[in-house]
Amino acid sequence: MLFSAPYILLLLLILPFYHLNIVNKKKLKKSIPFPTFYIIKNQKKSWKTYFYTYSSYINTFILFLLILALARPQVGHEIKETKLKGVDIVLAIDTSSSMLAQDIGKNRIETAKNVISKFVKKQDNNRLGLVTFSGKSFTLSPLTNDYEFILEQLDLVNTEIVKTGGTAIGDAIANGTYIFEKIKNKSKVIILLTDGENNMGQISPIRASEIAKTKGIKIYTIGIGKPEGVPLKIVDPKTGIEEYQKDIRGEIIITKINEEELKEIAAMTNGEYFSADNAKTLDDIYSKINSLEKSEIITKNYKKFSEKFHYFLIPAVLIIFIVFILDKKIINPLKSS
């Protein structure tokens, strides 16, 4: 227990003198002729007599309680306030037809969805947004802590979700940047996954990255697929036969990652580039990014005090009230003789 006004406790020093003064005054009142005092002394003592005898101690105790109450006793306990400040992350997923290449798992897009799903389930305080892109970019989810909703939207992702063909990496970055437009959080991240090079869109990836940099957005880029590229197999809608996709010259199309551009995007925004040519590597990449972008923990310690003067004031008032009542009923035993 602490006292808000400890200097008041100095008044306790006067209590011995106060008590002696009351006792001495009572002794003077008892200075009566010996025969009379002898008779009183040998009378049977009643509670009135005891009250009169010990009233000096009662008065001293009342003063003791009042002094403690005036010193404002307080009880305090330490409070630890912890605030978790999460990271805002936009997941940008390439949904171009080349993501159907089967060099990683069933195909690239299904493997990516499975890994990203695990990433989402590991989140706690971070807000997530979801963007898809091929020839154009679309937002499937703004920033939210509703991870179930993100998983539902992720389940809808496929190569048919964006009808325009091609790969618009610049548009995806611009779209992700727009999601952060009114966000004041200092930790803003775009994780961009693609298996190709930019060949569509209204803004170049480098220009979009420059804008993202001015907004304090960090971009992690992931190139999914074999670095040397692989031919893309598609199913002919008329025959149902799987065959390699060919360009207008009849040559087989090789899907290849533009690693240099992805590295430049990451470096420009203080991010990092990763290459994933198998499902485990891709899983490790998202786990690493998750460990790099930790939530900020703010802890404040302070003490909260509550006043406890009533612990002493209430007993003092009650005793004063009882003494007042009893005093009215008491007949001085000296006079009653």
N, C-alpha and C positions, 0 to 999 in steps of 0.2 A: 504493500500500500504506500502511495506517495501523497504528499501534501502540496496543494497548489500555493498555499501561503504559509510556508514553514516558519516564517519569522513570528507568527502568532503563537507558536509553541513556546516562545520565551516567557509567555505569561504563566506557564506552568511553574516557573521559579518562585512565583509569589504565593503559590498554594500553601506551602508550609507555614509562612508568616500569617496568612489569612486564617488558617486552621487554629494556630496558637492564639491568635487574637480572640477568636470566638470562645475558645476554651477558657481563657483567662477572664473574659467577661462573665462567664457562667460561674466561675469560682467566686467572683466578687458577689454575685447574687446569692451564693450559698453561705456567705459570711453572716451567719445568724447566731444567736446565743446558743451555747453548748447544749443545754438541756433540750431545747426545741429540736436541734439538729439530731440529737441522740434518739429522740422519739421517731423522727422521720426515717432515720437510718434503719431502725428496727421494725418499721412498718413493712407489711407485705407489699412487694413491688408489683404494680400493674403494668400493662402495655403502655399506658400513658407515661409512666415513670421512665420506662426504657426509651420511649420515643424522645422524651425531653432530654434524657442523658446522652443519647447518641445523635441528636439532631445536628450537632456541629460536624460530624463525619458525613452526614447526608448532604449538608449544604456544601461542604468541600467537594464531595463527589459530583454534585450537580455542576459546580463551577468547572471541574475537570472535564466533564462531558461537553459543556458549552465551548470551552477553549478548543477542544479537538474539532468540534463542528465548525468553528470560525476558521480554523486552519485549512478547511476544505479538503478533506481526505478524498483521494481518487484511486480507482483501480484501473490499470491499463493493461492492454495485451497487444502484442505485435500482430499486425495484419500484413500478409503478403499478397499483393495483387499481381497476377500474371496475365498478360495480354499476348495472344499469339497473332502475329501479323503475317498472313500467308502471302504466297507468290501468285501473281496472275499469269496464267499460261494459256496460250492459244495453240491448239493442236491443228496443224494444217496438213491435210492428207491428199496426196496425188491420186486422182481417180481416173486418169487417162487409161485408154484401152491397153497400153503396154504394161499396166499393173497386173494384167492377167497372165503374164509370163510365169512359167512354172519352174523357174530355177530355184525358188525358195519355197519349200513346203508345197501345199496345194497350188497356190499361186501367190504372187507378191501382196496383193491387196488383202487376202484373207489372213496371211501370216502377219501383216502389219496390224490388222484389226485385233487379232488375238493378243499381240504384244501390247498394243496401246490400251486394250481392255484391262490387262494386268496393271499397267501404269496408273490408270484411273482408280482402280480399286485400292491402290496404295496411298492415295491422297487423303489428307486429313483436314488441313486448314487452307489449302490452296484453292483458288477459284479457277475453273477451266472453261475454255470456249472451244468450239469446234468449227473448222472451216474445211471445205473440200474444194478441189480445183482440177480442171483439165483445161479445156479451151477458155473457160470462164471460171470465176470463183464465187462460191456461195457460202453464206453463214448458216450452219445447222443449229448452232447454239451460241448465245452470248455468254459472257462470263457468269458462272454460277457455282454454288457449292452443292447443287443437287446432282450428285454423281450418278444416281440412278437414271436421271434424264439424259445425261451425257452418254451413258452406256446404251440407252434406248436409241438415241440418235446415231451412235456409232454402229449399231446393228443394221441401220438402214443404208450405210455407206456401201456403194458398189460402183462399177464402171459405167452404169447407166444413169446415175443420179444427176450428172451434168451432161446434157446432150451434145454440147459443142466439143468437138474433138481437139486434140492438141494438148500442150502443156503451158499454162500461163502462170509461171512462178512469180513474176512481178505482181500480177493481180492478187495472188494469194497473200503475198507479204503486205500489199496495200490494204487488203481486206482485214487482215489481222491487226494492222496498225490502226485502222478505223475503229475496231472494237475497243481499243484502249483510249479512244479520243477523250472521254470525260473521266478517265480513271486517274486518281491522284496517287495511287500506290507506286512506290519507287521501284518495286521489283516486277518488271513486265518482261515476259518471255514468249517468243514464238518458236515452236518446234516444228520445223518444216521437213516433211518426208516426201521424197520424189525419186523416180527412177529414170528421169529423162533430162532433157535440156529445154530451156525456154524457147518456144517457137510460136507462141500466141500471146494475146493480151494487149492491154492499152498502155502499160507502163513496163519498163525494163526492170529486171530484178535488181540491178545495181542502183538505179534511181529510187526504187521503192525502199531499198535498204538504207540509202542515205536519209530518206525521210524518217524511217524507223529509228535511226540513230539519233536524230534530233529530238525524238520523243522519249529517248532513254530506254528504248526497247532492245533487248538482247535476242539474237536469233541463233538457234542451234539448227544446223542443217544436217540431214541424214540422206545419204545416197543409198538406195536399196537396190540390190541386184549385183551381178558380176561386173567388175570394172570394165572388162573387155566387151561387155554387151552380149545379148543373146537374141536369137531370132524369135519373133512373136508368132505364136500359133493362135488361130481363131477358128471358130466353127462357122462354116458357110450356112447362112440361114435357109438357103434353098435346098441344099443336099444333106445338111446335117453332118457333113464330113469335116473333120478338123484338118486344117492346112495352114501353111505359113503365110503370113500377111505379106503382100508385095506392094511396091510402089508403082507409079504410072509407067515406069520403064520395065516392069516385070521382075525387078530384083527384090530379093527377100529383105524385109526391113529388119535392121538390127537395133534393138533398143539399147541405148548407151547413156550413161550418166555424164553430165558435164561437171566433173569434179572441181575443175579450176574455178568455175563460177560459184559453185556452192561454198568452196573454201573462202573465196573473196567476200561473199555475203556474210559468212560467220565472222571472219576477221574484222570486217568493217564495223560490226556491231558488238564487238567484244564477246562473241559467242565461240562456238567450236564446230568443226565439221567432223562427221563420223561416216564411216563406210560400213555397210552391213551386207554381207553376201550369204548369210545364213540366219535362221531364226534365233539361234542362241546369241549370236553377236548383236542382233537387233534388240533382243531382250536386255542384254548387258548395257547397251547404249542408253536405253530409256531409264534403266536403274541408275546409271551413272549421272545422267542429267537430273534425276530426282534427288540424288545425294548432293549435287552441286548447288541446286536451288533450294536451300533450306529456309524454313519459315523463321522470321525474326521474333525472338521472345523478349518481351519487355517486362521486367519485374520491378515493382515498387514496394518498398518496405516502409511502413509507418506505424505509429502507435496510436491507438484509440483509447481515450480515457473516459470513464463514467464517474460522475459525482456520487460520493457515498457519505456526505455530511449528515444525511438523515439518519444514518446508523447511530449517531451520537445525539443528534438534536431531539429526535422523537423520544428516546428514553429520558433525556433531561426534562423535557416538557411534561412527560407523564409523572415523573417523580415530583416536580414542582406542583403539579395539580394535586397529587395525593397528599403532599405535605400541607398544602393550603387547606384541604378538606379536614385533615386530621387536626390541624392547628386550631380550627374553629371549634372542634369538639373537645379539645383537651383542656382540662382544668389544672392549673399548675399545682403539682402535688404539695408544694410548700404551703399554698394557700388552703388546700383541702384539709390540711391537718387541723 
